[in-house]
Amino acid sequence: MRKSVLWLAVTLFLATAGSVSAQDEDREGCKDSPLLNRLSGCFIKHCSKSDFAAAELMIAASGATRSVEGKVEKINYSCRGKSALQVRRNTEQALRTAGFTLDFTGYDLPVHYVTGHKGALWIAVAAGELTGDSEYEFTSVHAEEMTQELTADAKAWAAEIDKSGHVAIYGIEFDTAKATLKPESGKVLQQVLALLNAQAGWNMRVEGHTDSTGTRQGNQVLSQQRAASVVAWLVANGIAPARLTSVGLGDTKPVADNKSDEGRARNRRVELAKQ
């Protein structure tokens, strides 16, 4: 996590030493965000936008970050004669004036950070300097849930179970660090219910899986509790208890790399296994 936050330090500043004097025009197609104007003497080296992505934002001097998902915009600037501290102080004042709460402002060699939010809008700036010039990255995130475009249903899951004996179910959501089912899990649970009603002869093991965040023992307990919550929901909605068992496997069977947000999201899942 810390390495991704310090990306500016290891790949932007050092790799582009001297580039400030070699270019003074904005990258074609890039422009300032209306949320925060640039400092004078700066030009845009790179920009990107995503309708839905995750941004890691620094929130503590210890290197702790917060992952915020939603519409993400990033703009990288190179500046002549501006210090990283100057970028940081200007950002702090601009965000305060605009009514943002400053979640973090500080220095972690060799980068200065400012992170703030106002409602669902997050803004972060990370700045570093080399030989009297500076570079900084502006990040904005409009936090929101992803619009689900891919779907899976009882028929598709049944086909996969016939083929491999098990299937991963995504979309069953729980409160953070708890086994309480979120209301938005209802649509997916209804499809699981439809699967079990259509395959009346199948007995299923409901498996809970977590990512690697937290302790191994804590993850095992949490995954067991979550699997049991799913079983309890299915039983409450008409499935015979004798057809279902639950087990928690914690983070012992990852299906993706736990080093990325996307990988951790894939590892947090419920699986159905035919018994």
VENJOGI-V665644 format. One record per residue. N is the residue number from 1. PHI is phi as a letter, one per 40 degrees, with the letter a starting at -180 (* if undefined). D_CENTER is the distance of its C-alpha to the mean C-alpha in whole Angstrom. Layout:
n=[N | N]
phi=[PHI | PHI]
d_center=[D_CENTER | D_CENTER]
This chain:
n=[1 | 2 | 3 | 4 | 5 | 6 | 7 | 8 | 9 | 10 | 11 | 12 | 13 | 14 | 15 | 16 | 17 | 18 | 19 | 20 | 21 | 22 | 23 | 24 | 25 | 26 | 27 | 28 | 29 | 30 | 31 | 32 | 33 | 34 | 35 | 36 | 37 | 38 | 39 | 40 | 41 | 42 | 43 | 44 | 45 | 46 | 47 | 48 | 49 | 50 | 51 | 52 | 53 | 54 | 55 | 56 | 57 | 58 | 59 | 60 | 61 | 62 | 63 | 64 | 65 | 66 | 67 | 68 | 69 | 70 | 71 | 72 | 73 | 74 | 75 | 76 | 77 | 78 | 79 | 80 | 81 | 82 | 83 | 84 | 85 | 86 | 87 | 88 | 89 | 90 | 91 | 92 | 93 | 94 | 95 | 96 | 97 | 98 | 99 | 100 | 101 | 102 | 103 | 104 | 105 | 106 | 107 | 108 | 109 | 110 | 111 | 112 | 113 | 114 | 115 | 116 | 117 | 118 | 119 | 120 | 121 | 122 | 123 | 124 | 125 | 126 | 127 | 128 | 129 | 130 | 131 | 132 | 133 | 134 | 135 | 136 | 137 | 138 | 139 | 140 | 141 | 142 | 143 | 144 | 145 | 146 | 147 | 148 | 149 | 150 | 151 | 152 | 153 | 154 | 155 | 156 | 157 | 158 | 159 | 160 | 161 | 162 | 163 | 164 | 165 | 166 | 167 | 168 | 169 | 170 | 171 | 172 | 173 | 174 | 175 | 176 | 177 | 178 | 179 | 180 | 181 | 182 | 183 | 184 | 185 | 186 | 187 | 188 | 189 | 190 | 191 | 192 | 193 | 194 | 195 | 196 | 197 | 198 | 199 | 200 | 201 | 202 | 203 | 204 | 205 | 206 | 207 | 208 | 209 | 210 | 211 | 212 | 213 | 214 | 215 | 216 | 217 | 218 | 219 | 220 | 221 | 222 | 223 | 224 | 225 | 226 | 227 | 228 | 229 | 230 | 231 | 232 | 233 | 234 | 235 | 236 | 237 | 238 | 239 | 240 | 241 | 242 | 243 | 244 | 245 | 246 | 247 | 248 | 249 | 250 | 251 | 252 | 253 | 254 | 255 | 256 | 257 | 258 | 259 | 260 | 261 | 262 | 263 | 264 | 265 | 266 | 267 | 268 | 269 | 270 | 271 | 272 | 273 | 274 | 275]
phi=[* | c | c | c | c | c | d | d | c | c | b | c | c | c | c | b | d | g | c | c | c | c | a | b | b | c | c | d | g | b | a | c | c | c | c | a | c | c | c | c | g | b | b | c | c | a | a | a | b | a | c | a | a | b | b | c | b | c | b | a | c | c | g | c | b | b | c | b | b | i | c | b | b | b | b | b | b | b | b | c | g | b | c | c | c | c | c | c | c | c | c | d | c | c | c | c | c | c | g | c | c | c | c | a | a | i | b | b | d | b | b | c | b | b | b | a | a | a | g | c | c | b | b | b | b | b | b | a | b | a | f | g | b | b | b | a | b | c | b | b | b | c | c | a | c | c | c | c | b | c | b | b | b | d | c | c | c | c | c | c | c | d | c | b | g | a | a | c | b | b | h | c | b | b | c | d | g | b | b | c | c | c | d | c | c | d | c | c | c | c | c | c | c | c | c | c | c | c | b | c | c | c | b | b | b | c | b | c | b | b | c | c | c | g | c | c | c | c | c | c | c | c | c | c | c | c | c | c | c | c | c | c | c | c | c | c | b | h | c | c | d | c | c | b | b | b | a | b | b | f | b | c | b | c | b | a | c | c | c | b | c | c | c | c | c | c | c | c | a | b | b | b | b | c | b]
d_center=[11 | 14 | 15 | 12 | 13 | 17 | 17 | 19 | 22 | 22 | 22 | 22 | 25 | 27 | 27 | 28 | 31 | 34 | 32 | 32 | 36 | 36 | 34 | 34 | 33 | 29 | 28 | 29 | 27 | 25 | 26 | 25 | 22 | 24 | 22 | 23 | 26 | 27 | 29 | 33 | 33 | 30 | 29 | 26 | 25 | 22 | 20 | 17 | 16 | 13 | 13 | 10 | 7 | 4 | 6 | 7 | 10 | 13 | 15 | 18 | 20 | 19 | 16 | 14 | 11 | 8 | 5 | 6 | 5 | 9 | 12 | 11 | 15 | 16 | 19 | 21 | 24 | 27 | 30 | 34 | 35 | 32 | 31 | 27 | 28 | 30 | 26 | 25 | 28 | 28 | 24 | 25 | 28 | 26 | 23 | 26 | 28 | 26 | 25 | 22 | 21 | 20 | 18 | 19 | 21 | 23 | 24 | 22 | 25 | 25 | 22 | 22 | 19 | 19 | 16 | 17 | 16 | 19 | 18 | 15 | 15 | 14 | 15 | 15 | 18 | 19 | 22 | 25 | 28 | 31 | 35 | 35 | 32 | 28 | 25 | 22 | 19 | 18 | 14 | 14 | 11 | 13 | 10 | 11 | 11 | 11 | 15 | 16 | 18 | 18 | 20 | 22 | 25 | 28 | 30 | 27 | 26 | 30 | 31 | 28 | 29 | 33 | 32 | 30 | 30 | 27 | 24 | 20 | 19 | 16 | 15 | 17 | 15 | 16 | 16 | 14 | 16 | 18 | 20 | 21 | 20 | 18 | 21 | 18 | 19 | 23 | 23 | 21 | 24 | 26 | 26 | 26 | 29 | 31 | 30 | 32 | 35 | 35 | 36 | 38 | 39 | 36 | 35 | 31 | 29 | 26 | 23 | 20 | 18 | 15 | 13 | 14 | 13 | 16 | 20 | 21 | 24 | 21 | 19 | 22 | 23 | 20 | 20 | 24 | 24 | 21 | 23 | 26 | 25 | 24 | 28 | 29 | 28 | 29 | 33 | 33 | 33 | 35 | 35 | 37 | 36 | 38 | 36 | 32 | 31 | 28 | 27 | 24 | 23 | 20 | 18 | 21 | 21 | 17 | 17 | 14 | 14 | 12 | 11 | 8 | 5 | 7 | 10 | 9 | 8 | 11 | 13 | 13 | 15 | 19 | 22 | 25 | 28 | 32 | 34]
